[in-house]
Amino acid sequence: MSQVISLRKLKHLGFIRGLRWTMSGDRPIVAFESEARSISPAIYAFVVEDAVVYIGKSTGSFAARMLEYQSPTQEPRRTTYKNRERVKAELLSGRRVYVYVLKAEYHEWNGIRLDIASALEVPLMNEPFAKPIWNGRAK
């Protein structure tokens, strides 16, 4: 049986709290932790209370990616829009929502540039971790 991915495990891996979500009127907005704004590239985790519910990556700026969630311009089916609506629902239910982030640097192996954010995203969504429920792969 699958268990909820552990925030404790993410912290052990080096993730730091990058921001917290709050409400401004009827829309969710981000409040960045100062050291997280400049992280690039990044792998990040949406956390509701203490449960990790989504794992994502940004090959660019973490701040820019989070601002896309704050003001998505995509269709309602798209992940960015769906996750923003999920954040809003959690906040309106009185739950705390944070995003934890890890700087995922590029490395070179035999002349090939490796994207560590991409390399970490899939293992963090699969065993030995449980599948975060917002990633759409959970059963």
C-alpha positions as CSV (number, residue, x, y, z in Angstrom):
1,M,0.0,0.0,0.0
2,S,1.3,3.4,-0.9
3,Q,2.0,6.1,1.7
4,V,1.9,9.8,1.5
5,I,5.3,11.2,0.3
6,S,7.1,12.5,3.3
7,L,7.8,16.2,3.8
8,R,10.5,15.1,6.2
9,K,12.2,13.1,3.4
10,L,12.1,16.1,1.1
11,K,13.7,18.3,3.8
12,H,16.4,15.6,4.3
13,L,17.1,15.8,0.5
14,G,17.7,19.5,0.9
15,F,14.3,21.0,-0.1
16,I,13.6,24.4,1.6
17,R,10.4,26.3,2.0
18,G,10.2,28.5,-1.0
19,L,6.8,30.2,-0.5
20,R,3.5,30.1,1.1
21,W,0.2,30.6,-0.6
22,T,-2.3,33.1,0.8
23,M,-5.6,34.6,-0.3
24,S,-6.0,38.2,-1.6
25,G,-9.7,38.8,-2.0
26,D,-10.9,35.8,-4.1
27,R,-7.5,34.8,-5.6
28,P,-4.6,32.9,-4.3
29,I,-1.2,34.7,-4.3
30,V,2.3,33.7,-3.5
31,A,4.5,35.1,-0.7
32,F,8.1,34.1,-1.4
33,E,10.8,33.3,1.1
34,S,13.6,35.6,0.1
35,E,16.3,33.0,-0.6
36,A,14.0,31.0,-2.9
37,R,13.3,33.7,-5.4
38,S,16.5,33.3,-7.4
39,I,16.6,29.5,-7.5
40,S,17.0,28.2,-11.0
41,P,16.6,25.5,-12.3
42,A,14.4,23.9,-9.6
43,I,12.4,20.9,-8.5
44,Y,9.5,21.9,-6.3
45,A,6.8,20.3,-4.2
46,F,3.3,21.6,-3.3
47,V,2.6,20.8,0.4
48,V,-0.9,21.0,2.0
49,E,-0.5,21.0,5.8
50,D,2.3,18.4,5.9
51,A,1.3,16.2,2.9
52,V,3.2,16.5,-0.4
53,V,0.6,16.7,-3.1
54,Y,2.4,17.7,-6.2
55,I,6.0,17.4,-7.6
56,G,7.0,19.6,-10.5
57,K,10.1,21.1,-12.1
58,S,11.2,24.4,-13.5
59,T,14.1,24.6,-16.0
60,G,14.0,28.3,-15.6
61,S,13.4,30.5,-12.6
62,F,11.4,29.1,-9.6
63,A,9.9,32.5,-9.0
64,A,8.7,32.8,-12.7
65,R,7.2,29.3,-12.6
66,M,5.3,30.1,-9.3
67,L,4.0,33.4,-10.8
68,E,2.6,31.3,-13.7
69,Y,0.6,29.3,-11.1
70,Q,-0.6,32.5,-9.5
71,S,-1.9,33.9,-12.8
72,P,-2.4,31.1,-15.2
73,T,-3.5,31.9,-18.8
74,Q,-4.0,28.4,-19.9
75,E,-7.2,26.4,-20.4
76,P,-8.9,24.9,-17.3
77,R,-7.6,21.4,-18.2
78,R,-4.0,22.4,-17.9
79,T,-1.9,21.5,-14.9
80,T,-1.1,25.1,-13.9
81,Y,-4.7,26.2,-13.9
82,K,-5.9,23.0,-12.1
83,N,-3.3,23.3,-9.4
84,R,-4.1,27.0,-8.8
85,E,-7.7,26.0,-8.3
86,R,-6.7,23.2,-6.0
87,V,-4.6,25.7,-4.0
88,K,-7.5,28.1,-3.8
89,A,-9.9,25.3,-2.5
90,E,-7.4,24.2,0.1
91,L,-6.9,27.8,1.3
92,L,-10.7,28.4,1.4
93,S,-11.0,25.3,3.5
94,G,-8.5,26.8,6.1
95,R,-5.6,24.6,5.2
96,R,-2.0,25.9,4.9
97,V,-0.3,25.5,1.5
98,Y,3.4,25.9,0.9
99,V,5.8,25.1,-1.9
100,Y,9.2,23.6,-1.0
101,V,12.0,23.9,-3.5
102,L,15.4,22.4,-4.3
103,K,18.0,23.9,-6.6
104,A,18.6,21.4,-9.3
105,E,21.9,22.2,-11.0
106,Y,23.0,21.0,-14.3
107,H,25.9,18.5,-14.4
108,E,27.9,17.1,-17.3
109,W,28.5,13.4,-17.9
110,N,30.7,12.3,-20.8
111,G,30.1,15.6,-22.6
112,I,26.4,15.5,-22.1
113,R,24.6,18.2,-20.1
114,L,22.3,16.5,-17.6
115,D,19.2,18.3,-16.3
116,I,19.0,17.2,-12.6
117,A,15.5,18.7,-12.2
118,S,14.2,16.3,-14.9
119,A,16.2,13.4,-13.5
120,L,14.7,13.9,-10.0
121,E,11.1,14.6,-10.9
122,V,10.1,11.0,-11.9
123,P,11.8,9.2,-9.0
124,L,10.2,11.6,-6.5
125,M,6.8,10.7,-7.9
126,N,7.3,7.0,-7.7
127,E,8.5,4.3,-5.3
128,P,9.9,4.3,-2.7
129,F,7.8,7.4,-2.5
130,A,4.1,7.5,-2.9
131,K,2.6,9.2,-5.9
132,P,1.5,12.8,-5.0
133,I,-2.2,13.1,-5.6
134,W,-2.1,16.2,-7.7
135,N,0.3,14.7,-10.2
136,G,-2.4,12.8,-12.0
137,R,-0.6,9.5,-11.9
138,A,-2.0,8.4,-8.5
139,K,-4.5,5.6,-8.5
